[in-house]
Structures are given as structure tokens and as C-alpha cells.
Amino acid sequence: MSNKPKIYKYKNLRNVVTRLRDDLREQGNGGVNFVLLYAFNGTGKTRLSMEFKEVGKRKRGIDRDTLYFNAYTEDLFHWDNDLENDSERALKINSDSRFFDGFKTLALEERIFAYLERYAKFNFRIDYDSWHIVFSKEVENPRFRPGSDEPEKIIENHIKISRGEENIFIWCIYLAICELALDEDSNTYGWVRYFYIDDPISSLDDNNAIAVSSDLAKLLRRSSGRNIKSVISSHHSLFFNVMCNELKKEPHKLYFIHENSGGGYSLQSTTDTPFFHHVAMLSELKKASESGRLYANHFNVLRGVLEKTSSFFGFSDFSGCIHGIEDEVLFSRALNLLSHGDYSLFEPNELTEDNKQLFRNILNGFLGRYAFDLPALHP
């Protein structure tokens, strides 16, 4: 029997959703509690999360079953920057969304702040009458002098927080609402049967990415007792890897989701090798090299893999990865020149035959030096 992970092919995202919901069937019937999806940006993760939500709305007898977090969740908030006075900035809430059904009556501030204080150093106040949020922060008092009556620190209100801080704040709101859904006596969110979380940490540094992953896994483990199933999708390899490790003792499935060049999608089980972003990219490059369908952006992708490998090994630049192989100077110069092409990713230019051969020589030289175990992707 082959040890290669099985690849499942689907014509469209609706079929992928059918597969995911089947995976998340009752545990006593062979189902799992969690599905973790890894995908490159642009694969259609957000569209998949919306399709998953829509399928839940079409079930007989219910009008929804999925509490989701994705790019649309972040769009429920927008800034009022007080352009006239430039002083009272606030984050406005789209109160028409059913996402906020329990926002006003269930007083989420404490739950939100319990998460927020782990990741950020600002405070907030929600005005439920005008549906906006004001942020504040403790700062140095510019009037403070040693021996004066002025306090050393003061609170600055109506501050504008960064995009990364805004994202993490919205993420903390989502976690607080998830907690409400997990409460046995929650009527407001008693309809939740699934959490679908897509890329919650795109703006975080690695330390916060690990902290967020660990906190999320802790929360999701609680969901097993409430029989709420979860799908988590991400293009962030570190986040994905931490989630895999945190949930590996729970019933779960791990997939790499791929959009086929000829249409449709594939799910490939990552089994016990969850962290394979770079080897998946190498596998794609190998496939393109063998097929002869090589475009200018393939040099960018190869350069990216060499940069990451160089960083891992502590080389001063990417050329350290190909040091010692034949024609290393030529290869290094070619990667420098051809990975800076003036071209569009959406209208790729096919390489000349000479450059295709050059690409193959570099790729094969690199793969010959490092023994990557490349995943088998579909044709």
C-alpha cells in the first residue's frame, strides 16, 4: 500500500464544503472536531468560508449555523477620523450585522479585555448608543518635570491605533463572542454549530502569532464539550504549524487546499507533516520545470525559497544555498536579475527556452544539495 497522502479532487468550493462538513459529522459516526486547512494566498480561502456559511443557511429548519471570522468580519468596522477637528477619532461598528446580536446586552468588555491585554497595550471603551469604540493609552506626560505636581504618566484618549492593533482588537471581540457561544446558558448564540476562522493573524509578529494560536487552541478544545465543530484556514505557516501541534491530540484532519490550474480544487492530507509550505512551493516549481510551463514569476518563487533557506542556515544571502555547486556565480547573478522582472503576476510572461533551462539547472542544483521530501501534488 502506498504511504503517499491521498489527494481529493473537487469541481468547485461547494463540493469542498460538502467534504468538510462530512469530516465534521458526529464523532460517534467517524467525524472529527477540527479541520485545519493550509492554502496559499489567492486560493479562495475567504470564498470557501463564505460558502461554508451559506450552506449552513440552506439547511432545513435553521437559518444559520456558522459563526465565522474572515475579511468580512473586519469590514464590520470602519474609522471616523474626525477630519474636521482631528481629535476625537473612533472605530465605528456596523450595528446592523447579526454578528453583534449579543453585543449590547451581554457586556463583552471584560471578556474582550481579558484577551486584549495579552497582545496589546491600549484600552478601549464601547459607546453602545452611538455604536463606536474609543481607544486610549497611557503615555509619558510632556509637562512632567522631577519635583513638579504633574503626573509622570497620563491617559491619551481618542487615539488612532495601528492596522495591526485594530486587527487584533477585532480578533479579541470574536474570541469573546465564541466564549459566549460556548456558555451553556447562552441563548443569543445558541444557534452556533460551527466556528469557521480564516487567517486571523495576518498582521502579527511571530511571538504574537504563537500566543494567538495557543489561546485559540485552548478555546477550541472547550468547544468539543459543546459539540461545536471548527474549521481553521490559514496561509501563515507558523500559525498553521502551532495549531497542528496544539490540536494533534484531538480528533482532527489536516489538509493542504490547492486550486487546480485547469479549474477545481484539491485537498491533500498533510498527515503528520503539517509544516510544508516551502516544500509545497518547491514541488510546484518542480512540476512546472518538468512540464516546461515556466513563467517569469517562477524565478521570484525560487528566490523566495532560497531566501528562507538561507535565513534558516544563517547564510549572509541566498547565494549561500547554492555555494559550491557548478556555475554558482552564474546562477546567483541570474536569480538576482530575473527575480526583479517588470511583469504582472496576472499576465505572466513565459520564459525563453534558454532561461527555462537556466531555471531547471538552478532548481536541480539546489534540490541536489538539499534532500527535501517533496509532496506529490496532482497534475
C-alpha positions as CSV (number, residue, x, y, z in Angstrom):
1,M,0.0,0.0,0.0
2,S,1.3,3.5,-0.9
3,N,2.3,5.8,2.0
4,K,1.6,8.8,-0.1
5,P,-1.2,11.1,1.3
6,K,-4.4,10.8,-0.7
7,I,-5.5,13.7,-2.8
8,Y,-9.2,14.5,-3.2
9,K,-10.3,16.5,-6.2
10,Y,-13.4,18.7,-6.3
11,K,-15.0,20.7,-9.1
12,N,-15.9,23.7,-7.0
13,L,-15.9,25.2,-3.5
14,R,-19.4,23.9,-2.8
15,N,-18.1,20.3,-3.2
16,V,-15.2,21.1,-0.9
17,V,-17.7,22.4,1.7
18,T,-19.6,19.1,1.5
19,R,-16.4,17.3,2.2
20,L,-15.5,19.5,5.2
21,R,-19.0,19.2,6.7
22,D,-18.9,15.4,6.3
23,D,-15.5,15.3,8.1
24,L,-17.1,17.3,10.9
25,R,-20.0,14.9,11.4
26,E,-20.8,13.3,14.8
27,Q,-17.7,11.9,16.4
28,G,-19.5,8.6,17.1
29,N,-20.1,8.3,13.4
30,G,-16.4,8.7,12.5
31,G,-16.3,12.6,12.4
32,V,-13.6,14.9,13.8
33,N,-13.8,18.1,15.9
34,F,-11.4,20.2,13.9
35,V,-10.3,20.6,10.3
36,L,-7.2,22.6,9.6
37,L,-6.6,23.9,6.1
38,Y,-3.4,25.4,4.7
39,A,-3.5,27.3,1.5
40,F,-1.5,29.9,-0.4
41,N,-2.9,33.4,-0.6
42,G,-5.3,33.7,-3.6
43,T,-6.5,30.1,-3.4
44,G,-10.0,31.2,-2.3
45,K,-10.0,30.6,1.5
46,T,-12.3,33.6,2.2
47,R,-14.8,32.4,-0.5
48,L,-14.6,28.9,1.0
49,S,-15.5,30.3,4.4
50,M,-18.5,32.2,3.0
51,E,-19.6,29.1,1.0
52,F,-19.4,27.1,4.2
53,K,-21.6,29.7,6.0
54,E,-24.1,29.8,3.1
55,V,-24.6,26.0,3.1
56,G,-25.5,26.2,6.8
57,K,-28.2,28.8,5.9
58,R,-29.8,26.4,3.4
59,K,-30.3,23.6,5.9
60,R,-34.0,22.8,6.5
61,G,-35.3,24.2,9.7
62,I,-32.5,26.6,10.6
63,D,-31.4,29.9,9.2
64,R,-27.6,29.8,10.1
65,D,-25.2,27.6,12.0
66,T,-21.7,29.1,11.4
67,L,-20.0,31.9,13.4
68,Y,-17.2,32.9,11.1
69,F,-14.2,35.2,11.2
70,N,-12.7,36.4,7.9
71,A,-12.0,39.5,5.9
72,Y,-15.7,40.4,6.0
73,T,-15.7,40.4,9.8
74,E,-13.0,43.1,9.7
75,D,-15.2,45.1,7.3
76,L,-17.8,45.4,10.0
77,F,-15.7,48.2,11.5
78,H,-14.5,51.5,10.0
79,W,-12.8,54.6,11.2
80,D,-14.3,58.0,11.9
81,N,-11.0,60.1,12.0
82,D,-12.8,63.4,12.8
83,L,-11.2,65.1,9.8
84,E,-12.7,68.4,10.8
85,N,-11.0,68.6,14.3
86,D,-8.5,65.8,14.1
87,S,-9.1,65.0,17.8
88,E,-12.0,62.6,18.5
89,R,-11.2,59.5,16.5
90,A,-13.4,56.4,16.9
91,L,-13.9,53.0,15.4
92,K,-17.4,52.7,14.1
93,I,-19.4,49.5,14.4
94,N,-21.9,48.3,11.8
95,S,-24.7,47.6,14.3
96,D,-26.9,46.1,11.5
97,S,-24.8,43.0,11.4
98,R,-26.2,40.0,13.3
99,F,-22.7,39.3,14.4
100,F,-23.3,41.8,17.2
101,D,-26.6,40.3,18.4
102,G,-25.4,40.0,21.9
103,F,-23.0,42.9,21.9
104,K,-25.2,45.4,23.8
105,T,-27.0,43.2,26.3
106,L,-24.2,40.9,27.3
107,A,-21.5,43.4,28.1
108,L,-18.4,41.9,26.4
109,E,-15.8,44.4,27.6
110,E,-14.3,42.2,30.3
111,R,-14.1,39.2,28.0
112,I,-12.5,41.3,25.3
113,F,-10.0,42.9,27.6
114,A,-9.0,39.5,29.1
115,Y,-7.7,38.6,25.6
116,L,-6.6,42.1,24.5
117,E,-4.2,42.7,27.5
118,R,-2.1,39.7,26.3
119,Y,-1.4,41.2,22.9
120,A,-1.6,44.9,23.1
121,K,-1.0,47.9,25.4
122,F,-4.1,50.1,24.9
123,N,-7.5,50.3,26.5
124,F,-11.0,50.8,24.9
125,R,-14.5,52.0,25.7
126,I,-17.6,50.9,23.8
127,D,-20.3,53.5,23.3
128,Y,-23.4,51.4,22.7
129,D,-25.6,54.4,22.0
130,S,-23.6,55.7,19.1
131,W,-22.1,52.3,18.3
132,H,-18.5,53.3,18.3
133,I,-15.3,52.4,20.1
134,V,-12.8,54.9,21.6
135,F,-9.3,53.8,22.3
136,S,-6.9,55.2,24.9
137,K,-3.4,54.6,26.0
138,E,-1.1,55.6,28.9
139,V,1.7,57.8,27.6
140,E,4.5,60.0,29.0
141,N,3.3,63.4,30.3
142,P,5.2,66.0,28.3
143,R,4.6,68.5,31.2
144,F,6.1,66.3,33.8
145,R,9.3,67.5,35.5
146,P,11.0,66.0,38.5
147,G,9.7,67.7,41.7
148,S,6.6,69.1,39.9
149,D,3.0,68.3,40.7
150,E,2.4,66.9,37.2
151,P,1.9,63.0,37.0
152,E,4.6,61.2,35.1
153,K,2.0,59.3,33.0
154,I,-1.3,60.5,31.6
155,I,-4.1,58.8,29.6
156,E,-4.4,59.9,26.0
157,N,-7.9,59.3,24.7
158,H,-9.3,59.0,21.2
159,I,-6.1,57.6,19.9
160,K,-5.7,56.1,16.4
161,I,-4.4,52.5,16.8
162,S,-2.4,50.8,14.0
163,R,-3.9,48.5,11.5
164,G,-2.3,45.5,13.3
165,E,-3.7,46.6,16.6
166,E,-7.1,47.1,15.1
167,N,-7.0,43.6,13.6
168,I,-6.0,42.0,17.0
169,F,-8.8,44.0,18.7
170,I,-11.4,42.7,16.3
171,W,-10.0,39.3,16.8
172,C,-10.4,39.6,20.6
173,I,-14.1,40.6,20.0
174,Y,-14.5,37.4,18.0
175,L,-12.9,35.3,20.8
176,A,-15.2,36.9,23.3
177,I,-18.3,36.1,21.2
178,C,-17.0,32.5,20.8
179,E,-16.9,32.2,24.6
180,L,-20.5,33.3,24.8
181,A,-21.4,30.7,22.2
182,L,-19.7,28.1,24.4
183,D,-21.6,29.1,27.5
184,E,-24.3,26.6,28.3
185,D,-26.8,29.3,29.2
186,S,-26.2,31.4,26.1
187,N,-29.4,31.9,24.2
188,T,-28.2,34.6,21.9
189,Y,-25.5,32.4,20.3
190,G,-27.1,29.0,20.9
191,W,-27.5,28.6,17.2
192,V,-23.7,28.2,16.6
193,R,-22.7,24.7,15.5
194,Y,-19.5,25.7,13.7
195,F,-16.7,28.1,14.1
196,Y,-15.0,29.0,10.8
197,I,-11.8,31.0,11.2
198,D,-9.9,32.3,8.3
199,D,-6.4,33.9,8.7
200,P,-6.9,35.8,12.0
201,I,-3.3,36.9,12.4
202,S,-2.0,38.3,9.1
203,S,-0.6,41.4,10.7
204,L,1.1,39.9,13.8
205,D,4.7,39.2,14.5
206,D,5.9,35.6,15.2
207,N,5.7,35.9,19.0
208,N,2.0,37.1,18.9
209,A,1.2,34.6,16.2
210,I,2.3,31.8,18.6
211,A,0.4,33.4,21.5
212,V,-2.8,33.8,19.5
213,S,-2.6,30.2,18.2
214,S,-2.2,28.8,21.7
215,D,-5.1,30.8,23.1
216,L,-7.3,29.8,20.1
217,A,-6.5,26.1,20.6
218,K,-7.3,26.4,24.3
219,L,-10.7,27.9,23.4
220,L,-11.4,25.4,20.7
221,R,-10.7,22.5,22.9
222,R,-13.6,23.8,25.1
223,S,-15.8,23.6,22.1
224,S,-15.6,19.8,22.0
225,G,-17.7,19.6,25.1
226,R,-20.3,21.8,23.5
227,N,-20.3,19.8,20.3
228,I,-19.3,22.9,18.3
229,K,-17.0,21.9,15.3
230,S,-14.3,24.1,13.9
231,V,-12.6,24.9,10.6
232,I,-9.4,26.9,10.7
233,S,-7.7,28.0,7.4
234,S,-4.5,30.0,7.0
235,H,-1.7,30.9,4.7
236,H,0.5,31.7,7.7
237,S,2.8,28.7,8.1
238,L,3.9,29.4,11.7
239,F,0.2,29.8,12.8
240,F,-0.8,26.7,11.0
241,N,2.1,24.7,12.5
242,V,1.3,25.7,16.0
243,M,-2.4,24.9,15.6
244,C,-1.5,21.5,14.3
245,N,0.7,20.8,17.3
246,E,-1.8,22.2,19.8
247,L,-4.7,20.2,18.4
248,K,-2.9,17.0,17.4
249,K,-4.3,15.0,20.4
250,E,-7.9,16.0,19.4
251,P,-9.9,14.3,16.6
252,H,-8.9,16.4,13.6
253,K,-8.0,16.4,9.9
254,L,-5.2,18.4,8.2
255,Y,-5.4,19.5,4.6
256,F,-3.4,21.4,2.0
257,I,-6.0,23.0,-0.2
258,H,-4.9,23.8,-3.8
259,E,-6.6,25.5,-6.7
260,N,-6.0,23.5,-9.8
261,S,-4.7,25.2,-12.9
262,G,-7.4,23.6,-15.0
263,G,-10.2,24.5,-12.6
264,G,-11.5,22.9,-9.4
265,Y,-9.7,22.3,-6.1
266,S,-7.7,19.6,-4.4
267,L,-7.4,18.6,-0.8
268,Q,-4.3,16.8,0.2
269,S,-3.9,15.3,3.6
270,T,-0.7,16.6,5.3
271,T,-0.8,13.6,7.7
272,D,1.9,14.2,10.3
273,T,3.8,16.7,8.2
274,P,1.8,19.9,8.7
275,F,4.5,22.4,8.1
276,F,5.4,22.0,4.4
277,H,4.8,25.4,2.9
278,H,8.2,25.7,1.4
279,V,8.4,22.1,0.2
280,A,4.9,22.5,-1.4
281,M,6.3,25.5,-3.3
282,L,9.3,23.5,-4.3
283,S,7.0,20.8,-5.5
284,E,5.1,23.3,-7.6
285,L,8.4,24.6,-9.1
286,K,9.5,21.0,-9.8
287,K,6.2,20.3,-11.6
288,A,6.4,23.5,-13.6
289,S,10.0,22.7,-14.5
290,E,9.2,19.2,-15.8
291,S,6.1,20.4,-17.7
292,G,8.0,23.2,-19.4
293,R,5.3,25.8,-18.4
294,L,7.8,28.2,-16.8
295,Y,7.0,31.9,-16.4
296,A,8.9,34.9,-15.1
297,N,7.3,34.8,-11.7
298,H,8.8,31.3,-11.1
299,F,12.2,32.9,-10.6
300,N,10.6,35.0,-7.8
301,V,9.2,32.0,-6.1
302,L,12.5,30.1,-6.3
303,R,14.4,33.2,-5.0
304,G,11.9,33.3,-2.1
305,V,12.6,29.7,-1.1
306,L,16.3,30.3,-1.3
307,E,16.0,33.4,0.9
308,K,14.1,31.4,3.5
309,T,16.6,28.5,3.4
310,S,19.5,31.0,3.7
311,S,17.9,32.6,6.7
312,F,17.4,29.2,8.3
313,F,21.0,28.2,7.9
314,G,22.4,31.6,8.8
315,F,23.9,32.4,5.4
316,S,24.6,36.1,4.7
317,D,22.4,35.9,1.5
318,F,20.5,33.5,-0.7
319,S,23.6,32.6,-2.8
320,G,24.9,30.6,0.2
321,C,22.3,28.0,-0.6
322,I,24.0,27.2,-3.9
323,H,27.6,27.9,-2.9
324,G,29.9,25.1,-4.2
325,I,27.6,23.8,-7.0
326,E,28.7,24.2,-10.6
327,D,28.0,27.6,-12.1
328,E,27.1,29.1,-8.8
329,V,28.2,32.6,-9.8
330,L,26.0,32.4,-13.0
331,F,23.1,31.1,-11.0
332,S,23.4,33.8,-8.3
333,R,23.5,36.5,-11.0
334,A,20.6,35.1,-12.9
335,L,18.4,34.9,-9.7
336,N,19.3,38.5,-8.9
337,L,18.4,39.7,-12.4
338,L,15.4,37.6,-13.3
339,S,13.6,37.8,-9.9
340,H,13.2,41.6,-10.4
341,G,11.4,41.5,-13.7
342,D,8.9,44.2,-14.7
343,Y,5.9,42.0,-15.2
344,S,2.4,41.3,-14.0
345,L,1.6,38.3,-11.8
346,F,-1.8,38.2,-13.5
347,E,-0.4,38.2,-17.1
348,P,2.7,36.1,-16.7
349,N,5.3,36.1,-19.5
350,E,6.6,32.7,-20.5
351,L,10.4,32.3,-20.2
352,T,12.6,31.9,-23.2
353,E,14.0,28.4,-23.8
354,D,17.4,29.5,-22.6
355,N,16.0,30.9,-19.4
356,K,13.9,27.8,-18.9
357,Q,17.0,25.6,-19.0
358,L,18.8,28.1,-16.7
359,F,15.9,27.8,-14.2
360,R,16.0,24.0,-14.3
361,N,19.7,24.0,-13.7
362,I,19.4,26.2,-10.6
363,L,16.4,24.3,-9.2
364,N,18.0,20.9,-9.8
365,G,21.3,22.1,-8.3
366,F,19.5,23.4,-5.2
367,L,17.4,20.2,-4.8
368,G,20.5,18.1,-5.4
369,R,22.2,19.8,-2.5
370,Y,19.3,19.6,0.0
371,A,17.3,16.4,0.4
372,F,13.8,17.8,0.5
373,D,11.0,15.3,0.7
374,L,8.7,16.9,-1.8
375,P,4.9,16.2,-1.5
376,A,3.3,14.7,-4.5
377,L,0.9,17.2,-6.0
378,H,-1.7,16.4,-8.6
379,P,-1.1,17.0,-12.3
